Amino acid sequence: MGYCVQQYQMVQGARSALLSYCSSISQVHLNSVLPEFGNRSMAALLLHVADVYFGWLKEFALGQQVIPFAITADTNIHDITNAFEEVDALVAIFLEHFRHKEQEPVTGRLRNGNAYQATPFMLFTHVTTHEFHHKGQLLTMSRLLDYTPVDTDVIRF
């Protein structure tokens, strides 16, 4: 999973740019719900992204129990940064566990109880693209809160 390790390093760089930007957003705005985004806040969406890593990589692929991150009105950038440090540690474990087995199907249970099969490569691709999908939404949310987003792409200028 050498390419996945390299790709995840790029994901981390883009995420670092996003979290650095989010640290400039007031805690009140970070927790402000936006009707345009299903009454979710930026903080809630960021923790949702972290939870999805845990749901697919830890619960589904590794078969371990997961406790979702707590979202409160007091959630701050440090809570979010800590959650993503846990994500980084999990991704390292996942990539090591499935090294040389990235195309071997893993069968797990979906939250609705149904069995599902996916390769570790598919799961890794899903969680990283899911993060980038929501990263775009987060930047739009910040714009709605009168902030000017920064470049958070993998290739930044």
C-alpha positions, 0 to 999 in steps of 0.5 A, spaced: 500 500 500 505 504 498 501 509 494 496 509 499 501 511 504 504 517 499 497 519 497 495 519 505 500 524 506 497 529 501 491 528 504 494 530 511 497 536 507 490 538 505 487 537 511 492 541 515 491 547 510 484 546 512 484 545 519 489 551 520 484 555 516 479 553 521 483 555 527 481 562 524 474 561 525 471 563 531 468 557 535 461 560 535 461 560 527 465 553 527 458 551 531 453 555 528 448 551 524 447 552 517 440 550 514 443 550 507 447 544 510 442 540 513 442 544 520 449 542 521 455 546 523 462 546 521 464 542 527 459 537 526 461 536 519 469 535 521 467 530 526 463 526 521 469 526 516 473 523 522 467 518 524 467 515 517 474 514 517 473 510 524 466 507 521 469 504 515 477 502 517 476 500 524 469 498 525 468 495 518 475 493 516 478 491 522 472 489 526 473 493 532 468 497 536 467 504 534 465 510 539 463 516 535 466 523 536 462 527 541 459 534 538 457 539 543 456 547 542 463 547 545 466 543 540 473 547 538 478 546 533 483 543 538 477 537 539 477 537 532 485 536 531 485 531 536 480 527 532 484 527 526 490 525 530 486 519 532 484 518 524 492 519 522 493 513 527 488 509 525 490 510 518 497 508 519 494 501 523 489 500 517 495 501 512 500 496 515 494 491 517 493 491 509 500 492 506 500 487 501 493 485 501 490 491 498 486 487 493 483 482 498 476 482 499 474 484 506 467 482 508 464 486 514 457 488 516 454 495 514 450 498 520 444 496 517 446 489 519 447 487 512 454 483 509 458 487 505 464 486 501 470 491 499 477 491 498 482 495 503 484 499 497 476 501 495 475 503 503 481 507 503 479 511 497 472 511 499 474 515 506 479 519 503 474 522 497 469 522 502 473 527 506 475 531 500 467 532 498 466 535 505 472 539 505 469 543 499 462 543 503 466 546 509 469 552 505 462 553 502 460 553 509 465 558 511 464 563 506 456 563 508 459 565 515 463 571 511 470 568 511 474 568 505 476 560 504 484 559 503 486 554 498 486 547 501 487 542 495 493 537 494 497 542 490 496 549 493 499 555 490 
